[in-house]
């Protein structure tokens, strides 16, 4: 991450949100596997730890990659991309790729991680930001969380295996 464009954020209970670093990769890959399963992809495709590691590297260089840590160990993560909008090159849009906290740390840490993800996007001049609630184990609960955070339904996405 560029120096100075995002600061560490202390939270209650010895939790801290910060930009992810390469040393976080093993824990983030483990959480990536759990997110993949909870999001409803496990019955459709295979999770590849090496590919997820490559994605983490790309996000740390040209996107947003945050982690929540407790006692020095990652317990949550969020990643997002941003690019010019297809309908106006002057407008940056962002898209969350994953937002995950281990179950024991979801209350409080998850909402704060979402706020910090938005803050990191705002620091990069993103004007519109999208969150996804895949049709998985928790999609209805996530939809309610997004609505409470000020998000509104923009479109439905349908997926087909080819």
MODELLER restraints for C-alpha pairs under 7 A, 6 or more apart:
rsr = mdl.restraints
at = mdl.atoms
rsr.add(forms.Gaussian(group=physical.xy_distance, feature=features.Distance(at['CA:1:A'], at['CA:19:A']), mean=6.98, stdev=0.5))
rsr.add(forms.Gaussian(group=physical.xy_distance, feature=features.Distance(at['CA:1:A'], at['CA:60:A']), mean=6.24, stdev=0.5))
rsr.add(forms.Gaussian(group=physical.xy_distance, feature=features.Distance(at['CA:1:A'], at['CA:61:A']), mean=6.58, stdev=0.5))
rsr.add(forms.Gaussian(group=physical.xy_distance, feature=features.Distance(at['CA:5:A'], at['CA:123:A']), mean=6.34, stdev=0.5))
rsr.add(forms.Gaussian(group=physical.xy_distance, feature=features.Distance(at['CA:6:A'], at['CA:120:A']), mean=6.28, stdev=0.5))
rsr.add(forms.Gaussian(group=physical.xy_distance, feature=features.Distance(at['CA:7:A'], at['CA:18:A']), mean=6.93, stdev=0.5))
rsr.add(forms.Gaussian(group=physical.xy_distance, feature=features.Distance(at['CA:8:A'], at['CA:16:A']), mean=6.89, stdev=0.5))
rsr.add(forms.Gaussian(group=physical.xy_distance, feature=features.Distance(at['CA:8:A'], at['CA:17:A']), mean=5.77, stdev=0.5))
rsr.add(forms.Gaussian(group=physical.xy_distance, feature=features.Distance(at['CA:8:A'], at['CA:18:A']), mean=4.62, stdev=0.5))
rsr.add(forms.Gaussian(group=physical.xy_distance, feature=features.Distance(at['CA:9:A'], at['CA:16:A']), mean=5.61, stdev=0.5))
rsr.add(forms.Gaussian(group=physical.xy_distance, feature=features.Distance(at['CA:9:A'], at['CA:17:A']), mean=5.07, stdev=0.5))
rsr.add(forms.Gaussian(group=physical.xy_distance, feature=features.Distance(at['CA:9:A'], at['CA:18:A']), mean=6.46, stdev=0.5))
rsr.add(forms.Gaussian(group=physical.xy_distance, feature=features.Distance(at['CA:10:A'], at['CA:16:A']), mean=4.53, stdev=0.5))
rsr.add(forms.Gaussian(group=physical.xy_distance, feature=features.Distance(at['CA:10:A'], at['CA:17:A']), mean=6.52, stdev=0.5))
rsr.add(forms.Gaussian(group=physical.xy_distance, feature=features.Distance(at['CA:14:A'], at['CA:70:A']), mean=5.80, stdev=0.5))
rsr.add(forms.Gaussian(group=physical.xy_distance, feature=features.Distance(at['CA:14:A'], at['CA:71:A']), mean=6.69, stdev=0.5))
rsr.add(forms.Gaussian(group=physical.xy_distance, feature=features.Distance(at['CA:15:A'], at['CA:68:A']), mean=6.58, stdev=0.5))
rsr.add(forms.Gaussian(group=physical.xy_distance, feature=features.Distance(at['CA:15:A'], at['CA:69:A']), mean=5.55, stdev=0.5))
rsr.add(forms.Gaussian(group=physical.xy_distance, feature=features.Distance(at['CA:15:A'], at['CA:70:A']), mean=4.70, stdev=0.5))
rsr.add(forms.Gaussian(group=physical.xy_distance, feature=features.Distance(at['CA:16:A'], at['CA:68:A']), mean=5.48, stdev=0.5))
rsr.add(forms.Gaussian(group=physical.xy_distance, feature=features.Distance(at['CA:16:A'], at['CA:69:A']), mean=5.28, stdev=0.5))
rsr.add(forms.Gaussian(group=physical.xy_distance, feature=features.Distance(at['CA:16:A'], at['CA:70:A']), mean=6.61, stdev=0.5))
rsr.add(forms.Gaussian(group=physical.xy_distance, feature=features.Distance(at['CA:17:A'], at['CA:66:A']), mean=6.79, stdev=0.5))
rsr.add(forms.Gaussian(group=physical.xy_distance, feature=features.Distance(at['CA:17:A'], at['CA:67:A']), mean=5.61, stdev=0.5))
rsr.add(forms.Gaussian(group=physical.xy_distance, feature=features.Distance(at['CA:17:A'], at['CA:68:A']), mean=4.37, stdev=0.5))
rsr.add(forms.Gaussian(group=physical.xy_distance, feature=features.Distance(at['CA:17:A'], at['CA:69:A']), mean=6.39, stdev=0.5))
rsr.add(forms.Gaussian(group=physical.xy_distance, feature=features.Distance(at['CA:17:A'], at['CA:113:A']), mean=6.89, stdev=0.5))
rsr.add(forms.Gaussian(group=physical.xy_distance, feature=features.Distance(at['CA:18:A'], at['CA:66:A']), mean=5.60, stdev=0.5))
rsr.add(forms.Gaussian(group=physical.xy_distance, feature=features.Distance(at['CA:18:A'], at['CA:67:A']), mean=5.57, stdev=0.5))
rsr.add(forms.Gaussian(group=physical.xy_distance, feature=features.Distance(at['CA:18:A'], at['CA:68:A']), mean=6.53, stdev=0.5))
rsr.add(forms.Gaussian(group=physical.xy_distance, feature=features.Distance(at['CA:19:A'], at['CA:65:A']), mean=5.93, stdev=0.5))
rsr.add(forms.Gaussian(group=physical.xy_distance, feature=features.Distance(at['CA:19:A'], at['CA:66:A']), mean=4.38, stdev=0.5))
rsr.add(forms.Gaussian(group=physical.xy_distance, feature=features.Distance(at['CA:19:A'], at['CA:67:A']), mean=6.06, stdev=0.5))
rsr.add(forms.Gaussian(group=physical.xy_distance, feature=features.Distance(at['CA:20:A'], at['CA:65:A']), mean=5.76, stdev=0.5))
rsr.add(forms.Gaussian(group=physical.xy_distance, feature=features.Distance(at['CA:20:A'], at['CA:66:A']), mean=5.03, stdev=0.5))
rsr.add(forms.Gaussian(group=physical.xy_distance, feature=features.Distance(at['CA:20:A'], at['CA:67:A']), mean=5.31, stdev=0.5))
rsr.add(forms.Gaussian(group=physical.xy_distance, feature=features.Distance(at['CA:24:A'], at['CA:74:A']), mean=6.81, stdev=0.5))
rsr.add(forms.Gaussian(group=physical.xy_distance, feature=features.Distance(at['CA:25:A'], at['CA:53:A']), mean=6.74, stdev=0.5))
rsr.add(forms.Gaussian(group=physical.xy_distance, feature=features.Distance(at['CA:27:A'], at['CA:74:A']), mean=6.34, stdev=0.5))
rsr.add(forms.Gaussian(group=physical.xy_distance, feature=features.Distance(at['CA:28:A'], at['CA:77:A']), mean=6.94, stdev=0.5))
rsr.add(forms.Gaussian(group=physical.xy_distance, feature=features.Distance(at['CA:29:A'], at['CA:49:A']), mean=6.14, stdev=0.5))
rsr.add(forms.Gaussian(group=physical.xy_distance, feature=features.Distance(at['CA:29:A'], at['CA:52:A']), mean=6.53, stdev=0.5))
rsr.add(forms.Gaussian(group=physical.xy_distance, feature=features.Distance(at['CA:29:A'], at['CA:53:A']), mean=6.57, stdev=0.5))
rsr.add(forms.Gaussian(group=physical.xy_distance, feature=features.Distance(at['CA:33:A'], at['CA:47:A']), mean=6.51, stdev=0.5))
rsr.add(forms.Gaussian(group=physical.xy_distance, feature=features.Distance(at['CA:35:A'], at['CA:100:A']), mean=6.31, stdev=0.5))
rsr.add(forms.Gaussian(group=physical.xy_distance, feature=features.Distance(at['CA:36:A'], at['CA:42:A']), mean=6.30, stdev=0.5))
rsr.add(forms.Gaussian(group=physical.xy_distance, feature=features.Distance(at['CA:38:A'], at['CA:136:A']), mean=6.00, stdev=0.5))
rsr.add(forms.Gaussian(group=physical.xy_distance, feature=features.Distance(at['CA:38:A'], at['CA:137:A']), mean=5.54, stdev=0.5))
rsr.add(forms.Gaussian(group=physical.xy_distance, feature=features.Distance(at['CA:39:A'], at['CA:134:A']), mean=5.50, stdev=0.5))
rsr.add(forms.Gaussian(group=physical.xy_distance, feature=features.Distance(at['CA:39:A'], at['CA:135:A']), mean=6.73, stdev=0.5))
rsr.add(forms.Gaussian(group=physical.xy_distance, feature=features.Distance(at['CA:39:A'], at['CA:136:A']), mean=4.57, stdev=0.5))
rsr.add(forms.Gaussian(group=physical.xy_distance, feature=features.Distance(at['CA:39:A'], at['CA:137:A']), mean=6.43, stdev=0.5))
rsr.add(forms.Gaussian(group=physical.xy_distance, feature=features.Distance(at['CA:40:A'], at['CA:134:A']), mean=6.87, stdev=0.5))
rsr.add(forms.Gaussian(group=physical.xy_distance, feature=features.Distance(at['CA:40:A'], at['CA:135:A']), mean=6.31, stdev=0.5))
rsr.add(forms.Gaussian(group=physical.xy_distance, feature=features.Distance(at['CA:40:A'], at['CA:136:A']), mean=4.07, stdev=0.5))
rsr.add(forms.Gaussian(group=physical.xy_distance, feature=features.Distance(at['CA:40:A'], at['CA:137:A']), mean=6.55, stdev=0.5))
rsr.add(forms.Gaussian(group=physical.xy_distance, feature=features.Distance(at['CA:59:A'], at['CA:65:A']), mean=5.68, stdev=0.5))
rsr.add(forms.Gaussian(group=physical.xy_distance, feature=features.Distance(at['CA:59:A'], at['CA:79:A']), mean=6.75, stdev=0.5))
rsr.add(forms.Gaussian(group=physical.xy_distance, feature=features.Distance(at['CA:63:A'], at['CA:80:A']), mean=5.92, stdev=0.5))
rsr.add(forms.Gaussian(group=physical.xy_distance, feature=features.Distance(at['CA:63:A'], at['CA:81:A']), mean=4.80, stdev=0.5))
rsr.add(forms.Gaussian(group=physical.xy_distance, feature=features.Distance(at['CA:63:A'], at['CA:82:A']), mean=6.54, stdev=0.5))
rsr.add(forms.Gaussian(group=physical.xy_distance, feature=features.Distance(at['CA:64:A'], at['CA:79:A']), mean=5.37, stdev=0.5))
rsr.add(forms.Gaussian(group=physical.xy_distance, feature=features.Distance(at['CA:64:A'], at['CA:80:A']), mean=5.08, stdev=0.5))
rsr.add(forms.Gaussian(group=physical.xy_distance, feature=features.Distance(at['CA:64:A'], at['CA:81:A']), mean=6.41, stdev=0.5))
rsr.add(forms.Gaussian(group=physical.xy_distance, feature=features.Distance(at['CA:65:A'], at['CA:78:A']), mean=5.83, stdev=0.5))
rsr.add(forms.Gaussian(group=physical.xy_distance, feature=features.Distance(at['CA:65:A'], at['CA:79:A']), mean=4.51, stdev=0.5))
rsr.add(forms.Gaussian(group=physical.xy_distance, feature=features.Distance(at['CA:65:A'], at['CA:80:A']), mean=6.75, stdev=0.5))
rsr.add(forms.Gaussian(group=physical.xy_distance, feature=features.Distance(at['CA:66:A'], at['CA:77:A']), mean=5.49, stdev=0.5))
rsr.add(forms.Gaussian(group=physical.xy_distance, feature=features.Distance(at['CA:66:A'], at['CA:78:A']), mean=5.23, stdev=0.5))
rsr.add(forms.Gaussian(group=physical.xy_distance, feature=features.Distance(at['CA:66:A'], at['CA:79:A']), mean=6.44, stdev=0.5))
rsr.add(forms.Gaussian(group=physical.xy_distance, feature=features.Distance(at['CA:67:A'], at['CA:74:A']), mean=6.21, stdev=0.5))
rsr.add(forms.Gaussian(group=physical.xy_distance, feature=features.Distance(at['CA:67:A'], at['CA:76:A']), mean=5.46, stdev=0.5))
rsr.add(forms.Gaussian(group=physical.xy_distance, feature=features.Distance(at['CA:67:A'], at['CA:77:A']), mean=4.17, stdev=0.5))
rsr.add(forms.Gaussian(group=physical.xy_distance, feature=features.Distance(at['CA:67:A'], at['CA:78:A']), mean=6.42, stdev=0.5))
rsr.add(forms.Gaussian(group=physical.xy_distance, feature=features.Distance(at['CA:68:A'], at['CA:74:A']), mean=5.54, stdev=0.5))
rsr.add(forms.Gaussian(group=physical.xy_distance, feature=features.Distance(at['CA:68:A'], at['CA:75:A']), mean=5.57, stdev=0.5))
rsr.add(forms.Gaussian(group=physical.xy_distance, feature=features.Distance(at['CA:68:A'], at['CA:76:A']), mean=4.65, stdev=0.5))
rsr.add(forms.Gaussian(group=physical.xy_distance, feature=features.Distance(at['CA:68:A'], at['CA:77:A']), mean=5.97, stdev=0.5))
rsr.add(forms.Gaussian(group=physical.xy_distance, feature=features.Distance(at['CA:69:A'], at['CA:75:A']), mean=5.40, stdev=0.5))
rsr.add(forms.Gaussian(group=physical.xy_distance, feature=features.Distance(at['CA:69:A'], at['CA:76:A']), mean=6.88, stdev=0.5))
rsr.add(forms.Gaussian(group=physical.xy_distance, feature=features.Distance(at['CA:75:A'], at['CA:101:A']), mean=5.92, stdev=0.5))
rsr.add(forms.Gaussian(group=physical.xy_distance, feature=features.Distance(at['CA:75:A'], at['CA:102:A']), mean=5.66, stdev=0.5))
rsr.add(forms.Gaussian(group=physical.xy_distance, feature=features.Distance(at['CA:76:A'], at['CA:100:A']), mean=5.48, stdev=0.5))
rsr.add(forms.Gaussian(group=physical.xy_distance, feature=features.Distance(at['CA:76:A'], at['CA:101:A']), mean=3.87, stdev=0.5))
rsr.add(forms.Gaussian(group=physical.xy_distance, feature=features.Distance(at['CA:76:A'], at['CA:102:A']), mean=6.01, stdev=0.5))
rsr.add(forms.Gaussian(group=physical.xy_distance, feature=features.Distance(at['CA:77:A'], at['CA:99:A']), mean=5.89, stdev=0.5))
rsr.add(forms.Gaussian(group=physical.xy_distance, feature=features.Distance(at['CA:77:A'], at['CA:100:A']), mean=5.40, stdev=0.5))
rsr.add(forms.Gaussian(group=physical.xy_distance, feature=features.Distance(at['CA:77:A'], at['CA:101:A']), mean=6.33, stdev=0.5))
rsr.add(forms.Gaussian(group=physical.xy_distance, feature=features.Distance(at['CA:78:A'], at['CA:98:A']), mean=5.35, stdev=0.5))
rsr.add(forms.Gaussian(group=physical.xy_distance, feature=features.Distance(at['CA:78:A'], at['CA:99:A']), mean=4.22, stdev=0.5))
rsr.add(forms.Gaussian(group=physical.xy_distance, feature=features.Distance(at['CA:78:A'], at['CA:100:A']), mean=6.26, stdev=0.5))
rsr.add(forms.Gaussian(group=physical.xy_distance, feature=features.Distance(at['CA:78:A'], at['CA:117:A']), mean=6.97, stdev=0.5))
rsr.add(forms.Gaussian(group=physical.xy_distance, feature=features.Distance(at['CA:79:A'], at['CA:96:A']), mean=5.96, stdev=0.5))
rsr.add(forms.Gaussian(group=physical.xy_distance, feature=features.Distance(at['CA:79:A'], at['CA:97:A']), mean=5.49, stdev=0.5))
rsr.add(forms.Gaussian(group=physical.xy_distance, feature=features.Distance(at['CA:79:A'], at['CA:98:A']), mean=5.33, stdev=0.5))
rsr.add(forms.Gaussian(group=physical.xy_distance, feature=features.Distance(at['CA:79:A'], at['CA:99:A']), mean=6.58, stdev=0.5))
rsr.add(forms.Gaussian(group=physical.xy_distance, feature=features.Distance(at['CA:80:A'], at['CA:94:A']), mean=6.72, stdev=0.5))
rsr.add(forms.Gaussian(group=physical.xy_distance, feature=features.Distance(at['CA:80:A'], at['CA:95:A']), mean=5.39, stdev=0.5))
rsr.add(forms.Gaussian(group=physical.xy_distance, feature=features.Distance(at['CA:80:A'], at['CA:96:A']), mean=4.16, stdev=0.5))
rsr.add(forms.Gaussian(group=physical.xy_distance, feature=features.Distance(at['CA:80:A'], at['CA:97:A']), mean=5.12, stdev=0.5))
rsr.add(forms.Gaussian(group=physical.xy_distance, feature=features.Distance(at['CA:81:A'], at['CA:94:A']), mean=5.58, stdev=0.5))
rsr.add(forms.Gaussian(group=physical.xy_distance, feature=features.Distance(at['CA:81:A'], at['CA:95:A']), mean=5.41, stdev=0.5))
rsr.add(forms.Gaussian(group=physical.xy_distance, feature=features.Distance(at['CA:81:A'], at['CA:96:A']), mean=6.58, stdev=0.5))
rsr.add(forms.Gaussian(group=physical.xy_distance, feature=features.Distance(at['CA:82:A'], at['CA:92:A']), mean=6.52, stdev=0.5))
rsr.add(forms.Gaussian(group=physical.xy_distance, feature=features.Distance(at['CA:82:A'], at['CA:93:A']), mean=5.45, stdev=0.5))
rsr.add(forms.Gaussian(group=physical.xy_distance, feature=features.Distance(at['CA:82:A'], at['CA:94:A']), mean=4.01, stdev=0.5))
rsr.add(forms.Gaussian(group=physical.xy_distance, feature=features.Distance(at['CA:82:A'], at['CA:95:A']), mean=6.19, stdev=0.5))
rsr.add(forms.Gaussian(group=physical.xy_distance, feature=features.Distance(at['CA:83:A'], at['CA:92:A']), mean=5.36, stdev=0.5))
rsr.add(forms.Gaussian(group=physical.xy_distance, feature=features.Distance(at['CA:83:A'], at['CA:93:A']), mean=5.65, stdev=0.5))
rsr.add(forms.Gaussian(group=physical.xy_distance, feature=features.Distance(at['CA:83:A'], at['CA:94:A']), mean=6.56, stdev=0.5))
rsr.add(forms.Gaussian(group=physical.xy_distance, feature=features.Distance(at['CA:84:A'], at['CA:90:A']), mean=6.49, stdev=0.5))
rsr.add(forms.Gaussian(group=physical.xy_distance, feature=features.Distance(at['CA:84:A'], at['CA:91:A']), mean=5.56, stdev=0.5))
rsr.add(forms.Gaussian(group=physical.xy_distance, feature=features.Distance(at['CA:84:A'], at['CA:92:A']), mean=4.37, stdev=0.5))
rsr.add(forms.Gaussian(group=physical.xy_distance, feature=features.Distance(at['CA:84:A'], at['CA:93:A']), mean=6.06, stdev=0.5))
rsr.add(forms.Gaussian(group=physical.xy_distance, feature=features.Distance(at['CA:85:A'], at['CA:91:A']), mean=5.64, stdev=0.5))
rsr.add(forms.Gaussian(group=physical.xy_distance, feature=features.Distance(at['CA:85:A'], at['CA:92:A']), mean=5.70, stdev=0.5))
rsr.add(forms.Gaussian(group=physical.xy_distance, feature=features.Distance(at['CA:85:A'], at['CA:93:A']), mean=5.73, stdev=0.5))
rsr.add(forms.Gaussian(group=physical.xy_distance, feature=features.Distance(at['CA:91:A'], at['CA:127:A']), mean=6.49, stdev=0.5))
rsr.add(forms.Gaussian(group=physical.xy_distance, feature=features.Distance(at['CA:92:A'], at['CA:125:A']), mean=6.72, stdev=0.5))
rsr.add(forms.Gaussian(group=physical.xy_distance, feature=features.Distance(at['CA:92:A'], at['CA:126:A']), mean=4.72, stdev=0.5))
rsr.add(forms.Gaussian(group=physical.xy_distance, feature=features.Distance(at['CA:92:A'], at['CA:127:A']), mean=5.71, stdev=0.5))
rsr.add(forms.Gaussian(group=physical.xy_distance, feature=features.Distance(at['CA:92:A'], at['CA:128:A']), mean=7.00, stdev=0.5))
rsr.add(forms.Gaussian(group=physical.xy_distance, feature=features.Distance(at['CA:93:A'], at['CA:126:A']), mean=5.36, stdev=0.5))
rsr.add(forms.Gaussian(group=physical.xy_distance, feature=features.Distance(at['CA:93:A'], at['CA:127:A']), mean=5.88, stdev=0.5))
rsr.add(forms.Gaussian(group=physical.xy_distance, feature=features.Distance(at['CA:93:A'], at['CA:128:A']), mean=4.86, stdev=0.5))
rsr.add(forms.Gaussian(group=physical.xy_distance, feature=features.Distance(at['CA:93:A'], at['CA:129:A']), mean=5.79, stdev=0.5))
rsr.add(forms.Gaussian(group=physical.xy_distance, feature=features.Distance(at['CA:94:A'], at['CA:121:A']), mean=7.00, stdev=0.5))
rsr.add(forms.Gaussian(group=physical.xy_distance, feature=features.Distance(at['CA:94:A'], at['CA:126:A']), mean=6.10, stdev=0.5))
rsr.add(forms.Gaussian(group=physical.xy_distance, feature=features.Distance(at['CA:94:A'], at['CA:128:A']), mean=6.21, stdev=0.5))
rsr.add(forms.Gaussian(group=physical.xy_distance, feature=features.Distance(at['CA:94:A'], at['CA:129:A']), mean=4.55, stdev=0.5))
rsr.add(forms.Gaussian(group=physical.xy_distance, feature=features.Distance(at['CA:94:A'], at['CA:130:A']), mean=6.17, stdev=0.5))
rsr.add(forms.Gaussian(group=physical.xy_distance, feature=features.Distance(at['CA:95:A'], at['CA:129:A']), mean=5.70, stdev=0.5))
rsr.add(forms.Gaussian(group=physical.xy_distance, feature=features.Distance(at['CA:95:A'], at['CA:130:A']), mean=4.76, stdev=0.5))
rsr.add(forms.Gaussian(group=physical.xy_distance, feature=features.Distance(at['CA:95:A'], at['CA:131:A']), mean=6.34, stdev=0.5))
rsr.add(forms.Gaussian(group=physical.xy_distance, feature=features.Distance(at['CA:96:A'], at['CA:130:A']), mean=6.15, stdev=0.5))
rsr.add(forms.Gaussian(group=physical.xy_distance, feature=features.Distance(at['CA:96:A'], at['CA:131:A']), mean=5.31, stdev=0.5))
rsr.add(forms.Gaussian(group=physical.xy_distance, feature=features.Distance(at['CA:96:A'], at['CA:132:A']), mean=6.84, stdev=0.5))
rsr.add(forms.Gaussian(group=physical.xy_distance, feature=features.Distance(at['CA:101:A'], at['CA:110:A']), mean=6.13, stdev=0.5))
rsr.add(forms.Gaussian(group=physical.xy_distance, feature=features.Distance(at['CA:133:A'], at['CA:139:A']), mean=5.02, stdev=0.5))
rsr.add(forms.Gaussian(group=physical.xy_distance, feature=features.Distance(at['CA:133:A'], at['CA:142:A']), mean=5.97, stdev=0.5))
rsr.add(forms.Gaussian(group=physical.xy_distance, feature=features.Distance(at['CA:133:A'], at['CA:143:A']), mean=6.36, stdev=0.5))
